[in-house]
Amino acid sequence: MGPDTVSPMTPPAATRTSARPSRPAFACSECGWTTSKWVGRCGECQEWGTVSESAGPTAGPRTAATSPARTPARPIDQIPVDAARAVPTGVAELDRVLGGGLVPGAVVLLAGEPGVGKSTLLLDVASIAAASGRTVLYVTGEESAGQVRLRAERIGALDPNLLLAAETDLGTVLGHIEATDPYLLVLDSVQTIASAQVEGGPGGVAQVKEVAGAIIAAAKGRDMPVLLVGHVTKDGSVAGPRTLEHLVDVVCQFEGDRHSSLRMVRAVKNRYGATDEVGCFELTETGIVGLADPSGLFLSHTVAETPGTCVTVTLEGRRPLPLEVQSLAVPTTLANPRRTTNGIDSSRVAMILAVMHRFAGLRAEQLDMYISTIGGLRVVEPSADLAIALAAASAVSHRPVSRGTVAIGEVGLSGDLRPVSALGRRLAEAARLGLRRAIVPQASFDALDQVPAGMTVLPAVHVAQAAELALGPADERTGAANR
């Protein structure tokens, strides 16, 4: 047999397939990250002891069979949009975050800490929709039907069109959807529902994917908006596989401190609107109430000028929120003075105090410094740097910032004041609350189109200049501190 002859027992090269066995795969039960070998710590979510062996990938390529399209492709300008417009939920602050309301067929994931008020808010939304004469299905997997009924009585959410079911099986939930054909579905929570067709307990990676996929398919097929409640991990991110956030249309984060009545809802992902809007709520004994004007929660109501306080205006999304920063300086006998903060990043405060020490003559090396915000709001925006600096300087020098003054600006390590965004919107909110004097960065003032009526704006290029405008010359502040 010649070299060009192919043996009948040898398959052609084009038809040869490798018979290599599939390698074992290991997956993280928290986030779904996979690896070919076992490791003690997940490479994605950094959790320990969550990686275990799972079924390996199926070997060999697959070719999808073609099938006729159910609806032909059409020019984009001929696609109707009436069915895709948002319908208001009746809760104005939630509509602000969603971009106008719920879009038919949209799936919204609301995640937050336990006890923050997720179920209360969605039960309120469900009762408003049911009061309009439309059928709403509320499925709870964490509580009994009686517990949900008691909460509904407390917040005034009883309506015959609001149907309640306590289920944890996916097939039964889909059966309820088929039987009731609801306008709106609320599922509390997605991590408590399990499918009998998938191995693993509720909340696992495979179960969450299966449940979310089935609910999303039902929502899209019926043009039924769905509100899903999701758990969060220790660091505040959505629990379960990251694909859950990719599958849903909107991801909202519910934030709030257990010791404060303030709650905030912000959109992390939104296919139907912007992600820079924030909804403010107040959690009360009778339910959760939207706050169209939450400014009064973050300002004190004292009339007298008090050393150690300064007002600023931060931006939560596109909403300006006035905020009061308070500082207290007391002598210490410790070798390392305390630097205690509440609502402000401690590293940021340490940097600002160092800048004030170097460039503004702030002597706090023998003082314990306590710096806090009012109302439980956490400050993450750099525009509050100047207010923190002036509040600390005021506390050390015992000289109050004049009443009616607002300070807005980011402080650099060289002591320069950096520009901030949306200064006009911040000043307008400050003027609405009766603040008549503003200390702002020079660069932001130069780009300002219009100053609110009745307000005096004092631009500054350096933190030392801003401290002089707010508290007087450095020698006077030093003398006051020594008295």
Buried (B, 14 or more C-beta within 10 A) or exposed (E): EEEEEEEEEEEEEEEEEEEEEEEEBBBBBBBBBBBEEEEEEBEBBEBEEBBEEBEBEEEEEEEEEEEEEEEEEEEEEEEEEEEEEBBEBBBEBBBBBBBBBBBBBBBBBBBBBEEBBBBBBBBBBBBBBBBEEEBBBBBBBBBEEEEBBEBBEEBEBEBEBBBBBBBBBBEBBBEBBEEBEBBBBBBBBBBBBBBEEBEBEBBBBBBBBBBBBBBBEBBBEBEBBBBBBBBBBEEEBBBBBBBBBEBBBBBBBBBBBEEBBBBBBBBBBBEBBEBBBBBBBBBEEEBBBBBEEBBEBBBEEEEEBBBBBBBBBBBBBEBBBBBBBBBBBEEBEEEEBEBEBEBBEEEBBEBBBEBBBBBBBBBBEEBBBBBBBBBBBEBEBBBBBBBBBBBBBBBBBBBBBEBBBBBBBBBBEEBBBBBBEBBBBBBBBBBEBEBBBBBBBBBBBEEEEEBBEEBEBBBBBBBBBBBBBBBBEBEEBBEBBEE
